[in-house]
Amino acid sequence: MPIAQKTIRKKSGEKTRAVKKKPITDSRNVNALQNGGKKYRSLFDNSNDAIFFTQPDGSILDANPAACKMFGYSLEKIKKIGRNGLVDITDPRLETALKKREVVGKETAEITMIRANGEKFPAEVSSVIFIDQDNQKKTSMIIRDITERRQTEKALREQDILFKKLCSHVPGVIYQFMRKPDGTYCLPFTSENIKDVSGFSSQDVSDDFSLITRFILPEDLDKFISSIELSAKHMTAWKCEYRVQLPGQPIKWMLGQSTPEKLADGGITWHGFNTDVTEQKLLEETLRESEKKYKFLIENMRDILWTMDLDLRTLYVTPSIEIVLGFSPEERLRQSIHEQLTPGSLSIARELLTKELDLESQNNSIPERKVILELEFYHKNGSTRWLETIISGIRDKQGTLIGLYGVSRDITKRKKMQEALRESEQRFSSIIATSQEWIWSLDIEGFHTFSNPAVENILGYTADEIVGHKWQHLIHKDDKPKAEKTLAQSIKNKKGWTNLLLRWRHKDGTYRYLESNAVSILDNNGTLIGLQGADRDITKRVRAENALKESESKYRELSIIDGLTQLYNSRHYYRAIRMEINRAIRYQQPLTILFIDLDNFKQYNDAHGHLEGDKILSHLGNTIKNHMRQADSAYRYGGEEFILVLPMTNSTNGAVVAERIRAEFKKENFSTVPGKIIHMTISVGIAQHRPGEDIKTFTNRADQLMYRAKQNGKDRSCSDAEKE
C-alpha cells in the first residue's frame, strides 16, 4: 500500500476515535427506550436524530419519524430494506465499526449513509448491543446527519485562507495584542508584513513581544506603554503615534490603532492596525515650518479640513470641499449637520460626541485622542460620498473641550471596492462550493493544501482525504513522468499549465481522465509558494474519442482492403506507391513493381461461374502474399490484375520473385470435375522506377510489359531489364 493511502486510512481512524469520545447516547438510554414508557417513547418519537432498533444481523425492528424523514422512506420500507439498504456498504469504516461493536458492545463512528433518492451523506452513528426483556440480543443505532457540520468546517477553512490573503495585501500591520491576567504582553496574531516594520516574522514577535518595543525610540516608549495602560483602564480605543528605528534604517513614524476587548479570564485583547505614517508626519512638520506653505496646501489639497462647535455647526472648512462634495465653503457654513450627513452617519456622529462629553464631565477624556469614522455625506448633486474622517477635540487653554476639528478624505471608491470584494468573496465561495470541477491548491512540495467537495464526485475521496497528501500515488504509472515533469517546469518557471491530461485513480480502483489547468501563487516578494487549479472529468469524452478513433481506424482499414483477396485495393496503391517512390529517391534505392494478370480468366469464369473464379483470385492473392517480404506490399489492382511493390529491389531481382510466384501458382489444380486437371497461369510485367517518372507512367509501363508477356505466349514474365 502506498504511504499516502496508509495516511488517509489512519486519518479516518483517528476521526473515528475522536467521535467515540462524545457518543450520542449510551446503552442505558437505549434500554430505557426499548423497554417502553411514555417518557422514553416521547424522546424516541420527537428526537431530531434518526433512531433504529435492529437485530445484530442488520434487520430493522423499528424506526422513529426522524429516521423516515432523514432517509426518505416509510417505516415499512425501512423495515423491508434493513440496515444494508440505508448504509453505503462500500464504506470501509462500516465493517470496522461492526467488528468493534461486537467486541465492546457499542461503537460510535462516522459512516456514509444513502437516502431514498440515492444521495450519499456523512453521518455520525452511535450503536450499542443490549439484551431485551426476553433475553434476546438486540442492537440500536442513533444516526445524526453531519452534512452541515462538514460544510461549516470547510467554510471556516476557506474563510481562513481568504483572510490571510487579504491581510497579506493590506498595507500596514493587522494584529491582535493581548495583555494577560498576569500583566505580561504578547501578540497572538500579526499579518506577515510585520517583518517590514520590525524585521521579525509573525512567529518571532508572537513568542517575544520585546522584539517590538526594543526598536521604539526611548523617548516614545513610555508614551507607548502608558497609552496601552490607559486604554486598558478605561476600555477605550487605543491610538498612539510613535517612532521606530530598525538597524541601518531611518526613523519611521508609526500609527497604532486598536479596540480593546475584555476577556473572561481578566485579560484584554486589542484588535487593531499599525501603519507607517512617516510621510504624514513629515507633511505636518512642513506645515508647521511655513504658514504660507500651509495655506497653499490647505487651498489645494483634496482632503477636507474642518472645525465644528459642540452643537455640530461648521465653523471652518477648506476649499477642497467643493472638489469632493460640490459645496463651496460659504455654502457649507450655512448648512446644518442634518443637511450634511445621512441619517445613519448623523447618528454615529452624535453618539461619538455624547461619549466624548460624558468622558469630559467625568474628567476621563484623553486630550490627544483621535477617532476615525467612516461617514456618508451628501453631495451637492444629490448623490452621497463616503469620507474617512479623523476627529480630534479642540480645547482652550484650560484644557476644556470647546469644539471639534477633523480631516475628511473621500473613500467612496474604496468603499465600493470593499463592497465589490465582499460580493466577490461570496460569489467565489459559492462557486467553489457548488462547482462540478475539482478545485485544488498545492504547495511547492506537492502536498494538497485545499480541495473543494467536487473531488468526491470525481475521484471518490472526500476533501479531507485529499488535503495534506501528495498527488503522485493517485496518478496512473504511465502518466507520472509527464505529471512530474510538468510540475517541475511550473515550479522553475513560476507558471501553471493548461489542458494537462492525466489519468487519476478513483477510490474504487478505476481510472478517470482529468483535464487540468493551473496558475501559480506568488507571495509579495514574487516567490512561488504554490499552485491553484481546476480539474475537469473528461473521461466520457476521452473514451468516446478513443472509440471514434478505433472506429475510424477500422473504417480506414476496410476502405483500403480488398474483401476477396485481403490484399490492399487500387485506391490504397496510389497512396502507397507515392510514399515508396519518395523513399526510393531519398535513400537512392531501387524500386520495382510486378504487374500480374491471370491468363484466360474470363473464359474460366464464364465456364465455371463467379464463385469458382473468386477461388482462383483468392488463391493467387495467397500465393503472392507467400512470396512477399515484410517490406513488400501487394494490391488487387483490378478484376484479375494484381500489383506487387518491391522496395530496394531492381528489375532483375524482381524477375526472380515473379518466376517463383508464376511457378508456384501453376502447380495448383482448379478443376471442378473429378479426374479433370485444370491449371491456371499468369503473365507478369516487371518494371523498375526511373528518375523523374511519375506514378501513372511507372504503372502503365509495368502494365505494358505484362501485355507483352501475354503477346509472347502467356505464362511468362517480361522485364524492362531485358531491353538493357
N, C-alpha and C positions, 0 to 999 in steps of 0.2 A: 504493500500500500504506500502511495506517495506520502511524504511528510505532511503536505498541505491537507490531504484528506484526513489523516490522523488528527490533525489540529482541529479540523472542523468538527469531527465527531467528539473530540474531547470537549470542545466548547459547548456542544449540545448537552453533553452530560453534566457539565458544570451548571448550566442553566437549570437542568432538572433538579440537581441537588439544592440550588438556591430556592427554588419554588417549594421544595419539600419542607423548608424551614417554616413556611407560613401556610399550612393546609387550610382548605376551605372549611373543613369540618372534622370531626373525629368519630370514632365508632360508637361512642355513647349516644351522640345526637342521631346517628343513623338508626341505631337500635330503637331509640325512642320513637322515631318516625315510623319505623316498621311495625312496631308493636301497637301503633294506633294512638288514639287520644285526640280530642278535638284541638287542643293547643298545638300539637305537632302536625296534625293534619292541616291546620291553617298555615303553618310555616311551609309545609310541602306544597300546598296549592298556591300560595301567594309569593313564593320565592322568585326572585328575578333570575336566579341560576336554574339551569336545567338539572332535574333530579331524576335518576333512574334506579329502580330496584331490579336486580338481574340475578341470573344464575351464573355460577363460575364459568360455564361454557359460553356465555355471551347472550343467552336468551333473556329477553326483557319481560319482566313481570308487570311493571307499572312505570308510568312517567307522569310528571306534573305538567300543567298547562304551559309553563315556561319552556319546557323541553319541546313540546309540539310547536310552539311559536318559533323557537330558535332554529329548528331543523325543517320546519315547513311540512310536517307530516301529521296526520291524525294519530290518536293513541293506538288505534287498531293497526294502522300501518307500521308504526314504530315497533309494536309487539311482533308483527309478522317478519320484518326485515332483520330484527335483532341488532346486536352491537356492531357486527361487521357491515351492516348497511348504513351506519352513521359515521364510522371512523374510516380514515384513509389507511387501509391495510398495508399500503406501501411505505408508510412512515416507519422507519426503523426503531423509533422510540416506543412504539406500541408494544412490541414483543418484549423489550427490556422492562417496561413498566409492569406488564402482566407477570413476568417471572419474579420480579421483586415483590409484587403484591402477594404472590403465592407464598413467598418465603417469610415476609414480615407481617403479612395480614393487611397492610394498607400501603398506598403509594399515591404520590402527587407528582404529576408530570405535565409538560406541555406537549400536546399531540394535535395533529391536523385532523379536523373533522370535515364532513361533507353534508351540505344541505340538500334538500329535495331537488333544487334547481341545478345541482352539480357544482355549486360554488364551494370551494375549499376555504376554511378559515382556521386560524390558530385558536386553540382553547387550552385553558388550564383545567385539568381533570384530576379530581380527588376521588379515590376509590378505596373502599375497605371491604374486608371479608368478615362476616359475622354469622353467628348461629341463631336461627329464629326460635320461636317458642316450640316448634315441632322438632327441634334438634337437627334442623337441616341447614347445610351451609348455603348461605346467600351472599350476594355482593351488592354494593351500591356504587353509583357514580354521581358526582356533582360536577357539572360542566359549566365553566364560565367563559364566554366569548371575550377574548382579549385582543380582538382586531383593533379596537380603538386605542388600547394601550400601546400596541406596536406602532400605530400611526403617530401617536403622540411622541413616542421616543424618537422616531425618525425625524419628525418636525423639529424637535429640540436640537438634534444634531445638525440639521440643515441651518437652523437659525444661528447656532454657534459658529458655523463656518461663515455665514454671511456677516455676522457681527465682527468677526476677526478680520474679514476682508475690508469691511467699511473702516474699521479702526486703522488699518494699515494705510488707508488713503486719506485720512483726515489729517490736516496739518496740526502740529502740536501733539500733546500727550494726553490721552484719556486714561484716567486712573481711578482706583479705589484706594483710599488712605484710611488706615484703621489705628485708633488708639485702644489698646487692650485694657481690660479692667485693672491691670497692674500698672498702667501709666506708660508702658512702652509703646513704640510705634512700629508699624510695618506697612508694606504696600502689597496687599493680596493680588492686585492686578494693575498692570500698566500696559498700554499699547506698545508695540515693538519699537516705535520711533523714540522711546525713552533713551535709546542709545545715542541719538543725535544731541540730546540735551545733557546727559550725564556721562556718556562714554561707556556705560554699562548696559548689559542686557536686562530684560524684564526679570529673569530669574535671579540675576545678581542683586538687584535692588530689593526684590521681594525678600531675600534672605537677610539683607543687611541695609537698613534704612539710612545708616550713617554715610553710605556712599553718596546719597543725595545731598545731605547737609554739609559735607566736607568741602563742596565746591561753592557754597553760598559765601559771599563776601562777609567777613566777620562783622562789619558794621551793620549788615542787614539781617544777620542770623537771629538776634534777639527779637527783632520785629517779626520775623517769620514765625518763630516759635510762639511768641505772645499772641499773634493773630489766630493761631490754631487753638490755643488755650481759651481765648475769648469766644471763638466760635463754639467750642465745646461747652463752655459755661452757659451761654445763652441759647445754644442750639440754633444759631443763626448762620446764614450762608457765609462761607469763608471766601475771602478775596484778599489777595496780597500780591504786591509787586516787589520783586527782589532781584538782586543781581547775582549772577553766577559767572565763574571763570574756569574753564577747563584748561588743563596744561597746554601751553603753546597757542592758546586762542584768546581773542579779545573778550572783554567783558560783555555779557549779554543781560538784558533786562527780561525777566520772565513775569508773566501774569498768571497767577493761580486762582482758580475759582472752583468752588465746590459747595455742595449742600450736605449738611450732616444728617445722619440717621441714628437714632438711639437703638442699641441692641439689647436683647433680653438679659444678657449677662452683665450689663453695665458698660460695655464698651461702646464706642462710637465709630461709625463708618462714614467717611465723606466720599461722595461721588462727584468727580469733577474733571476739569480740563486745564491744562497748562499750555501756554503758547508763548512764543518768542515775540515780545513787544519792543524789541530794541529800536526798531525803526520808529515806532510811535513815540518812544521816549526821546529819541534824537530830534524828532519833529517838535515836541514840546519844548525842548531846550532851545531850538532855533526860534520858536515863537517868543520865548522869554527874552532872547537876545535883542530882538528888534521889534518895536511896535509897528513900524511900517510894514515889515515883512509879515507880521501877524495879521495886520489889517488886509493886506493884499491876499493872503492865504484865505482869510475868512470870506472875502468877497468872491473868491474864485473856486473854493472847494465845493465838492458835491455833497459832502456830509452837512447836515443841518445842525448848527449850534443854536441853542435857545435857553431862555430863562423864564421861569414862572414864579408867581407868588403862591402862597399856600392855599389860595382859592382856585388854583389852576388856571389863572389868567395869564396869557402870554405877555411878557414884558419886553422881550427882545428875541429876534430871530435873524439869522444870516440870510443874505440874498439867495443863497443856494436853495432855499425853499421853493423858489419859483421854478428852478430846474427840475426838482424832484416832484413837487406837488402842484405846481401851476399857479399858486397864490403868490402875490407879492408880499414882502414883509409888512407893508401897511395893511393889506387885507387880513393878514394873519392876526395882527394886533387887535382887530375889531371882532374877531371870531371868539365865541365861547368854546369851552372844551367839548361841548356836545356837537359842535359843528366840525370839530377836528378829528375826533375818534369815533370808530364804530362802537355800538353799544357794548359788545363783548370786551373790547380793548379798554373802553372807558371804565368798565367795572374793575378791570385789573389795575388800572392806574389809581383809582380811588382807594382800592384795597391796600395798595402799597403805601399811599400817603397816610392812610389811617394807622397802619402799623408803625410807620415812622413817628407819627405824632404820639402814639401810645408809648413807644420807647423813649421819646423825648420827655414826656411827662414823668416817666419813671427813672429818668436820668440814666437810662441804659443804652442810649443811642451811641453809635460809633461814628464820629465826625468824618472819618476818612472813607466810610463805607460807600460803595457804589453798587448800584443794582442794574442789571442788564435785562431788559424786557424786549420782547418782540411784539410790537403793537401795529394794528391796522388803522391807517389814516385815510381820510377822504381826499381824493384828487379833485381839482377844480372841474375836470371834465365829467365828473360823476362816478368814475371808477374808484378803486381803492389801491393803496400801495402798502406793502409790509415794510416797516422800518425797524431795524435793530437799534434800540435806544439805551444808552448808558446814562443813568441818572445819578446825580450826587446832590447833596444838600448845600445850600448857601447859608452861611452863618455870619452873624455880626461879631463885633469884637469880643463880646462876652461869650461867644460860642452858641448862642441861641439860634435855632433853625428859623430862618425867615423866608426861605424860598427854595426853589429847585433849579438846577441847570443840567443840561444834558447835551448829548451828541446823538443824532439820529442818522442812520445810514440805510439807504434803500437796499433791502434784501429780497425784493419781490421775486427776482429771477431765482435766487437761492431757495426761497420757499416753494416756488413752482417745481424746481428741480427736486427738492426733498419729497414733495407730494408725488412727483413722477417716479422717484426712486421707490417710494412705498408701494405705489401701484405696480411698478415693475417687479419688485420683490414678491408681491402677492401673485402676479401672473407667473413669475418664474417658479415659485413654489408649487403653484397649481400645475404648471406644465410638467415639472419634474415628477410630481406625484402621479399624474394621470397619463404620462407619455407611455406609448407602447414600445418605444425604443429603450434599450438598456443604456442609461446614462451613468457614467462612472468617472472616477478620478484615480490616478496612480501617483505615487511618489517616485522619485528618481531611482529608488531601489526596486521598483516593480511591484510594490505592495498596493493593493486596493485600499484607498482611504475613504471612498464613498461609492455607494451603489443605490440606485432607486429600486423600487419594488418590481419593476418590469422584468428584472433578471430572473425572477422565479417563473414567470410565464415562458421565458425564452430557454433557460438552462435548467430549471427545476430547483435551483438553490435560492434560498432566501438572501436578502441583502446582508443580513448578519453573518451568513455563512461565507459570503464573498469578501466583506470588508476585513482587512487585516491579513489577507493571504495573497500570495503571488498568483499570477495567472498561468504560469507555464504548465502546471500539471493538468490543466483543462484543455490545452491545445493539442490537436492531432499531431502525432510524432512527425509526420511528413511536412507539416506546416511550421514546426518550431523554428527551424533555421531562418525562414522568411520573417517570422514574427520577431525573433531576437535581433536580426539584422535591422529591421525597421525601427525597433525601439532604440537600439544603439545609435542609429543615424539621427533619430529625433532628439536624443539627449545631446549628441555632439553639435547639431545644427540649431538647437533650441526651437525646433519646429515640430509640428504634429505630422499627420498623414491624412490622406484622403482615399476612400474606396479600397481600403485594405480588406481582402477577402481571406478569412481564416475559418477552419473547421474547429468548433468547440464541442467538448464532450458534455452531453446532457447528464443530469443526475441519474437517469435511467440507463446510461451506458451508450446510448446512441449519439450521433454527431449532428450538429446544426451548423449550417453555413451562415456566418455573420459578416456583414459589410460594415467596416469600422471607419469612422472619421474622428480625428483628434486635433486638439490645439495645445500649445504649450502654456504653462503657468509660470510667470516670472515674478520675482519679488521686486521691491523698489530699486534694487541695485542691478536689475537685469539678469539676475541669476535664475537659472531654471530650477524650480522646486517641484515640478510635477507636470502631469498631463491630464486634460479633461477630454472626454469624448462621448460619443454616442454610437452604439452598435445596433444595426437593424437585422432581424432574422429574415434572410432571403433564401432559406432552404427550399421552399416550394419553387421559387423562381429558378434556382440553380438546377434543381432536379428536372424541371420542365425543359430548361435549355439543354441539359445533357441528353434528355430523351429526344429532343428535337435534333440535336447533332447526330445522335445514333441513328435516328430515322433517316436523316439526310444522307448519312454515310451509306446506309443500306440502299437507299434510293439511287445514289450515285453509282454504287456497285452494280445494281440491277440495270441501270441505264447504259452501262458500258460492257456488259457481259452478254454474249450470245446464249440464249436459253438452251439451244440444242447441243452445241459442242462444248459449252462452258469456256470457250475462248473469248477474248475481247472482240467487240464488234468494230466495224469500219469507222464509226464515229470517234471511238477512242483511238483508233490507229493514227488519225491525223494529228491528234493532240500529242500522242506519244512519240511519233516519228520526228516531230519538230524538235522535242527535247533531245532525242538521240542524235539528230544531226548537229545541233548546237554543241552537245557534249563532245562529239567526234571532232568537230572543228577546234574547240577549246583545247582539247588534250592531244590533237593531231593524231587521232587513232582512226583506223579504217572502220567502215560501217557497211554491212551487206544485208540485202533483203532477198528472201526466196519467195517468188510469186508462184503458188501451187494451184493447179486446176485439175479436177477429176476428168479423166478421158471417158468419152461416151456416156456420161452420167444421165443425159436426157433420155437416151434410149432405154437405159436400165430403169429409170424412174417411171417411164411410160409403160414398160413391160411388167414391172413388179409392184408398182404402187409407191405412193409417197412414204408410207411407213417404212418400207424396205430401203427406200432411198435415204431416209433420215438415218437409218442404222449405218449406212456407208459413210455419211457425212460425220456422224458421231465417232465412228471408228477411225477415220482419217484424223479427226481432231485429237484423239487419244494418241495416235501414232506420232503426230507432230510433237505433242507435249512430252512423250517419252524420250525424244531426242533433243530436248532443249536444255541449255544450261540455265543457271539461276539468273544470269543477266539477260537472257533472251526473252522475247515476248512474241506470242502468236495471236493471230487475228483471223476471224472469218470475214473475209473482205466482201464477198457476195454470195450468191446461191451456192455454187460448188467451188468458189475461189477462196484461197487461204493465203496469208502472208506471214512469214516468219522473219522477225527482225533479229539480226545477229551483230551486236556491238563488238568492237575490237576484233573484227573478222574481215579478211579480204575475200574477194570472189573465188579465189582458188580453194580456200578452206571452206567457203560456203558451199562449193560444189560437192565437197566430201559429205557434208551434212545432208545435202539434197539427195545424194545417192543412197545414203543409209535409210532415209525416210522412204524413198521410192522402192527400194528392195524389200524393206520390212512390210510395207503396205501390200505389195504384190503377192505376198505369201498367203494372205487371208482368203478363204473360200466364202463367197457371199451367195451361194446357191440357195434358192428357196425350194428346190425339188431334190429329194433324196437321190443320191447317186450321180447328180449332175454337178460339175465343178465350174464355178464362175469366179474369175479373178478380175479385180479392178486395178487400173493403172492410173498414174498421174503424170502430168507434164509440168516441168519446173523451169522458171526463168530466174537467173541469178545475176543480180546487179549490185555493183559496189558504188557507193556515193562518190560523185565527182565534185571538185571545188566549184562553188558558185551555183550548183544545181539545186533548184527548188524542189519542194515535196512532190508536186504534180509531175514534173518532168522525171524525177527519180522513180516514182511509182510506175508511170507509163512505160518507162524504159524496161523495167523488170517484167511488165505485162507483155510487151512486145517480144521479149526474149522467150517468155513462156509460149506464145503463139508460134514462134519459130521452132520450138521443140515439138509442138503438135504437127507443124508442116513437115518436119523431118521424120515423122512416123509415130509420134506419141511415145509414151512410156520411156521418157528420157528427160534430160535437162539440157539447158542451153545457157551458157555463162558469157558475160561480157569479157571475161578473161580470154576466151577463145579467139577474140579479134587481135589480141596483143601478140 
